[in-house]
């Protein structure tokens, strides 16, 4: 399998055996399958949303689901072993070659994750300059709080992405410098729990006035190319996983910041505060249960007022059979739909499922 094209052809055959719903793309450099990660989360895919590249052009094979932005990364031995339903067809020689190919082709070698899957990047203490203070003021006014630059650093909030790149001595950026400058000027960032990704939040009300490349409300900036798991925004706290932990989950970073600051008085002991960041509540719940191994959780789910009852039933059906307590919280204050506001605009209502 030293011949590169031979490797790609064998990988193509292997994927066909492991995922019988396999389809060829028009360029023959990718294949399409129904996303097994979505299926595992209870959302069956029947429209071939996952594309898997075969490792041409000096790149590692990649998977990318166009239904869920968190389902993307480098195709690995563990991915194939976990998500195929036909493990009897796994080719051990090919899997070994896949590992070697990824190691050679991927640029992950420069910044490797530790055994916990975390990267060694840290939020810096922002400079006391006009841009930093302007963004700090935006946070404080929106949430009705009085956070300092030191608080912002502890909460893994990035006011200036260019400053973050410089302070961490990151030599290679994953967007153009033009885009980085726009992100630096008009966005603030939230560093995910594995330090691989910055969830950038647009602060401009009339986004149409910005260049099209930064029109979106949220942009995920990957610090590491080809990282398999982007992570979630989780406010750092102190927890013993063998004791009871209250896990607070909201949709966006500002929601969870407000919950932490305004509703829970920054109680950082045996509490976890996380936002789903464009993914599903259930995927984050499963992450805490399976990947983090939390054995005695109480989940607090903070939902927008327009969430349908079927969504709540889905969470209930997933967790109640496990004997896990779940509380649903919503903001009933007039004309407010979520928790990403100041305390005077929150009337918290909750009930246990």
C-alpha positions as CSV (number, residue, x, y, z in Angstrom):
1,X,0.0,0.0,0.0
2,X,2.9,2.3,-0.5
3,X,1.4,3.6,-3.7
4,X,-0.8,6.6,-2.8
5,X,-3.5,5.9,-5.3
6,X,-3.6,2.3,-4.2
7,X,-4.3,3.6,-0.6
8,X,-7.2,5.7,-1.7
9,X,-8.7,2.9,-3.7
10,X,-8.4,0.5,-0.8
11,X,-9.9,3.1,1.5
12,X,-12.8,3.5,-1.0
13,X,-13.5,-0.2,-0.9
14,X,-13.2,-0.3,2.9
15,X,-15.8,2.5,3.3
16,X,-18.1,0.7,0.8
17,X,-18.0,-2.4,3.1
18,X,-18.4,-0.5,6.4
19,X,-21.2,1.8,5.2
20,X,-23.4,0.1,2.6
21,X,-25.3,3.3,2.0
22,X,-22.1,4.6,0.4
23,X,-22.3,6.8,-2.7
24,X,-19.6,8.2,-5.0
25,X,-19.2,11.9,-5.4
26,X,-18.9,13.4,-8.9
27,X,-15.2,14.2,-8.5
28,X,-14.4,10.6,-7.3
29,X,-12.2,12.1,-4.5
30,X,-15.0,11.8,-1.9
31,X,-17.7,9.4,-0.9
32,X,-21.1,10.2,0.7
33,X,-22.8,8.3,3.5
34,X,-25.7,8.9,5.8
35,X,-24.2,10.5,8.9
36,X,-23.6,7.8,11.6
37,X,-22.9,10.5,14.2
38,X,-26.3,12.0,13.7
39,X,-27.9,8.6,13.9
40,X,-26.1,8.0,17.3
41,X,-27.7,11.2,18.6
42,X,-31.2,10.0,17.5
43,X,-31.4,12.1,14.4
44,X,-31.5,9.7,11.4
45,X,-29.9,11.0,8.2
46,X,-31.3,9.7,5.0
47,X,-29.9,12.3,2.6
48,X,-26.2,11.5,2.6
49,X,-25.1,14.5,4.5
50,X,-21.7,13.2,5.5
51,X,-18.9,13.5,2.9
52,X,-15.6,11.6,3.4
53,X,-12.6,12.7,1.4
54,X,-10.2,9.9,0.5
55,X,-6.9,11.7,1.2
56,X,-5.9,13.1,-2.1
57,X,-3.8,16.2,-2.6
58,X,-1.4,15.6,0.3
59,X,-4.2,15.8,2.9
60,X,-5.5,13.3,5.4
61,X,-8.9,11.7,4.8
62,X,-11.6,13.9,6.3
63,X,-15.3,13.5,7.3
64,X,-17.7,16.4,7.3
65,X,-21.4,16.4,8.0
66,X,-23.4,19.2,6.4
67,X,-26.2,18.6,8.8
68,X,-24.2,19.2,12.0
69,X,-21.1,21.4,12.0
70,X,-19.6,19.6,14.9
71,X,-19.5,16.3,13.0
72,X,-16.2,16.9,11.2
73,X,-12.6,15.9,11.5
74,X,-9.9,13.6,10.4
75,X,-11.0,10.1,9.5
76,X,-9.3,7.7,11.9
77,X,-9.3,4.1,12.9
78,X,-11.3,4.8,16.0
79,X,-14.0,6.6,14.0
80,X,-14.4,3.6,11.7
81,X,-14.5,1.2,14.6
82,X,-17.1,3.2,16.5
83,X,-19.5,4.1,13.7
84,X,-19.7,1.1,11.4
85,X,-22.3,-1.6,12.0
86,X,-20.2,-4.1,10.0
87,X,-17.0,-4.4,12.1
88,X,-16.4,-7.9,10.7
89,X,-15.2,-6.1,7.5
90,X,-12.6,-4.0,9.1
91,X,-9.2,-4.3,7.4
92,X,-6.5,-4.1,10.0
93,X,-3.8,-3.5,7.4
94,X,-5.7,-0.6,6.0
95,X,-6.4,0.8,9.4
96,X,-2.7,0.7,10.2
97,X,-1.9,2.4,6.9
98,X,-4.6,5.0,7.6
99,X,-2.9,5.9,10.9
100,X,0.4,6.3,9.1
101,X,-1.0,8.3,6.3
102,X,-2.7,10.7,8.7
103,X,0.5,11.1,10.7
104,X,2.4,11.9,7.6
105,X,-0.1,14.2,5.8
106,X,-1.8,16.0,8.7
107,X,-0.4,19.2,10.2
108,X,-1.7,18.1,13.6
109,X,1.8,17.1,14.6
110,X,2.8,20.6,15.4
111,X,0.1,21.1,17.9
112,X,-1.0,17.8,19.4
113,X,-3.8,17.3,21.9
114,X,-2.9,15.8,25.3
115,X,-4.3,12.6,26.6
116,X,-7.6,14.4,27.5
117,X,-7.9,15.7,23.9
118,X,-7.1,19.3,25.0
119,X,-4.7,21.7,23.3
120,X,-2.2,23.8,25.1
121,X,-3.6,27.3,24.3
122,X,-4.6,29.8,26.9
123,X,-6.7,33.0,26.9
124,X,-4.4,36.0,27.5
125,X,-5.1,39.0,29.7
126,X,-6.3,41.5,27.1
127,X,-4.5,44.8,26.8
128,X,-6.2,47.8,28.4
129,X,-6.8,49.4,25.0
130,X,-9.8,51.1,23.3
131,X,-10.9,48.0,21.4
132,X,-10.7,45.7,24.4
133,X,-12.5,48.1,26.7
134,X,-15.2,48.7,24.1
135,X,-15.9,44.9,23.8
136,X,-15.8,44.5,27.6
137,X,-18.3,47.4,27.9
138,X,-20.6,45.6,25.4
139,X,-20.6,42.4,27.6
140,X,-21.2,44.4,30.8
141,X,-24.0,46.5,29.4
142,X,-25.8,43.6,27.7
143,X,-25.7,41.4,30.8
144,X,-25.9,44.1,33.4
145,X,-22.7,43.0,35.1
146,X,-19.4,44.5,36.0
147,X,-16.8,42.1,34.7
148,X,-13.1,43.0,34.6
149,X,-10.4,42.1,32.1
150,X,-9.2,39.5,34.6
151,X,-12.7,38.0,34.8
152,X,-12.9,37.8,31.0
153,X,-9.6,35.9,30.9
154,X,-10.8,33.4,33.5
155,X,-14.0,32.8,31.6
156,X,-12.0,32.0,28.4
157,X,-13.4,35.0,26.5
158,X,-11.2,36.4,23.8
159,X,-11.6,40.1,23.1
160,X,-8.9,40.3,20.3
161,X,-8.2,37.2,18.3
162,X,-5.0,38.6,16.8
163,X,-3.7,39.2,20.3
164,X,-4.6,35.7,21.3
165,X,-2.7,34.3,18.3
166,X,0.4,36.4,19.1
167,X,0.4,35.6,22.9
168,X,0.2,31.8,22.2
169,X,3.0,32.1,19.6
170,X,0.8,30.5,16.9
171,X,2.7,30.6,13.7
172,X,0.0,29.5,11.3
173,X,-3.5,30.9,11.0
174,X,-6.4,29.0,9.5
175,X,-8.1,32.0,7.9
176,X,-6.7,34.8,5.7
177,X,-5.1,37.7,7.5
178,X,-7.9,39.9,6.0
179,X,-10.5,37.7,7.7
180,X,-8.6,37.6,10.9
181,X,-8.5,41.4,11.0
182,X,-12.3,41.6,10.5
183,X,-12.8,39.0,13.3
184,X,-10.5,41.0,15.5
185,X,-12.4,44.3,14.9
186,X,-16.0,43.2,14.9
187,X,-16.2,39.9,17.0
188,X,-15.4,38.6,20.4
189,X,-14.6,35.0,21.0
190,X,-15.3,32.1,23.4
191,X,-12.5,29.5,23.6
192,X,-14.0,25.9,23.7
193,X,-13.2,23.5,26.5
194,X,-10.5,21.6,24.5
195,X,-8.9,24.8,23.4
196,X,-9.1,23.9,19.7
197,X,-11.8,26.3,18.5
198,X,-12.9,29.9,19.1
199,X,-16.6,30.5,18.8
200,X,-16.6,34.1,17.4
201,X,-19.7,36.2,18.0
202,X,-20.5,39.1,15.7
203,X,-21.2,42.3,17.6
204,X,-22.5,44.4,14.7
205,X,-26.2,44.9,14.6
206,X,-26.5,45.5,10.9
207,X,-24.3,42.7,9.6
208,X,-25.1,43.4,6.0
209,X,-22.8,46.4,6.2
210,X,-19.8,44.1,6.8
211,X,-18.0,42.1,4.1
212,X,-19.8,39.0,3.1
213,X,-17.2,36.7,4.6
214,X,-18.1,37.9,8.1
215,X,-21.9,38.2,7.7
216,X,-22.7,35.3,10.0
217,X,-23.8,35.9,13.6
218,X,-21.4,33.2,14.7
219,X,-18.2,31.9,13.1
220,X,-16.2,29.0,14.4
221,X,-12.5,29.7,14.1
222,X,-10.4,26.5,14.2
223,X,-7.0,27.1,15.8
224,X,-6.0,23.6,14.7
225,X,-6.5,22.4,11.2
226,X,-8.4,19.1,10.9
227,X,-9.2,18.8,14.7
228,X,-11.7,16.0,15.1
229,X,-13.7,17.6,18.0
230,X,-14.3,21.4,18.2
231,X,-15.5,21.2,21.8
232,X,-18.1,23.4,23.6
233,X,-17.9,26.7,25.4
234,X,-17.7,25.7,29.1
235,X,-17.0,28.3,31.8
236,X,-14.2,26.9,34.0
237,X,-15.4,25.7,37.4
238,X,-14.3,23.2,40.1
239,X,-16.0,19.8,40.1
240,X,-15.4,16.4,41.6
241,X,-17.0,14.0,39.1
242,X,-17.7,11.4,41.8
243,X,-20.0,13.9,43.6
244,X,-23.3,15.3,42.5
245,X,-22.9,18.0,39.8
246,X,-25.4,20.5,38.5
247,X,-24.9,20.9,34.8
248,X,-26.4,24.1,33.3
249,X,-26.8,24.0,29.5
250,X,-28.0,26.9,27.4
251,X,-28.0,27.7,23.7
252,X,-25.5,30.5,23.3
253,X,-22.5,31.8,25.1
254,X,-24.3,35.0,26.3
255,X,-27.1,32.9,27.7
256,X,-24.8,30.8,29.8
257,X,-22.7,33.8,30.9
258,X,-25.9,35.5,32.1
259,X,-27.0,32.3,33.9
260,X,-23.6,32.0,35.6
261,X,-23.4,35.7,36.6
262,X,-27.0,36.8,37.1
263,X,-28.8,33.7,38.3
264,X,-26.2,31.5,40.0
265,X,-24.0,34.3,41.5
266,X,-20.9,32.8,39.8
267,X,-21.2,29.6,41.9
268,X,-18.3,27.6,40.5
269,X,-18.3,24.7,42.9
270,X,-19.9,21.5,41.7
271,X,-21.5,23.4,38.9
272,X,-20.9,23.2,35.1
273,X,-22.0,25.9,32.7
274,X,-22.0,25.2,29.0
275,X,-23.5,26.3,25.7
276,X,-24.3,24.1,22.8
277,X,-22.8,26.4,20.3
278,X,-24.9,25.4,17.2
279,X,-25.1,21.8,18.1
280,X,-27.8,19.8,19.9
281,X,-28.6,19.7,23.6
282,X,-28.6,15.9,23.5
283,X,-25.1,15.7,22.0
284,X,-23.7,17.9,24.8
285,X,-25.6,15.9,27.4
286,X,-24.1,12.7,26.0
287,X,-20.7,14.3,26.0
288,X,-20.9,15.0,29.8
289,X,-22.2,11.5,30.5
290,X,-20.0,9.4,28.2
291,X,-16.8,11.4,27.5
292,X,-16.5,13.1,30.9
293,X,-17.8,10.2,32.9
294,X,-20.0,12.3,35.2
295,X,-22.0,9.7,37.3
296,X,-24.3,11.8,39.4
297,X,-25.6,14.8,37.3
298,X,-28.6,17.0,37.6
299,X,-29.3,18.7,34.3
300,X,-30.7,22.2,34.0
301,X,-31.7,22.9,30.5
302,X,-32.3,26.6,29.7
303,X,-34.5,26.9,26.6
304,X,-35.7,29.7,24.3
305,X,-39.4,30.4,24.5
306,X,-40.0,29.2,21.0
307,X,-38.7,25.7,21.6
308,X,-41.5,23.1,20.7
309,X,-42.8,20.6,23.3
310,X,-41.5,17.7,21.2
311,X,-37.9,18.9,21.9
312,X,-38.6,18.7,25.7
313,X,-40.2,15.2,25.2
314,X,-37.1,14.0,23.4
315,X,-34.8,15.0,26.3
316,X,-37.2,13.5,28.8
317,X,-37.4,10.2,26.9
318,X,-33.6,10.0,26.7
319,X,-32.8,10.7,30.3
320,X,-35.7,9.7,32.5
321,X,-35.2,5.9,31.9
322,X,-31.7,6.5,33.3
323,X,-33.0,8.0,36.5
324,X,-31.4,11.3,35.8
325,X,-33.1,14.4,37.1
326,X,-33.8,17.2,34.5
327,X,-35.1,20.7,35.1
328,X,-36.4,22.9,32.2
329,X,-35.8,26.6,32.7
330,X,-37.2,29.5,30.6
331,X,-37.4,33.3,30.8
332,X,-41.0,34.4,31.0
333,X,-40.2,38.2,31.1
334,X,-42.3,40.0,28.5
335,X,-40.8,40.2,25.1
336,X,-37.6,38.3,26.1
337,X,-37.1,34.8,24.5
338,X,-33.8,33.7,26.2
339,X,-31.4,34.3,29.1
340,X,-28.8,36.4,27.3
341,X,-29.9,39.7,28.9
342,X,-29.5,41.6,32.2
343,X,-31.0,40.3,35.4
344,X,-33.8,42.9,35.3
345,X,-35.1,41.3,32.1
346,X,-35.2,37.8,33.5
347,X,-38.2,36.1,35.2
348,X,-36.9,32.5,35.6
349,X,-39.5,29.8,35.6
350,X,-38.6,26.2,35.9
351,X,-40.0,22.7,36.4
352,X,-38.7,19.2,36.7
353,X,-39.4,16.6,34.0
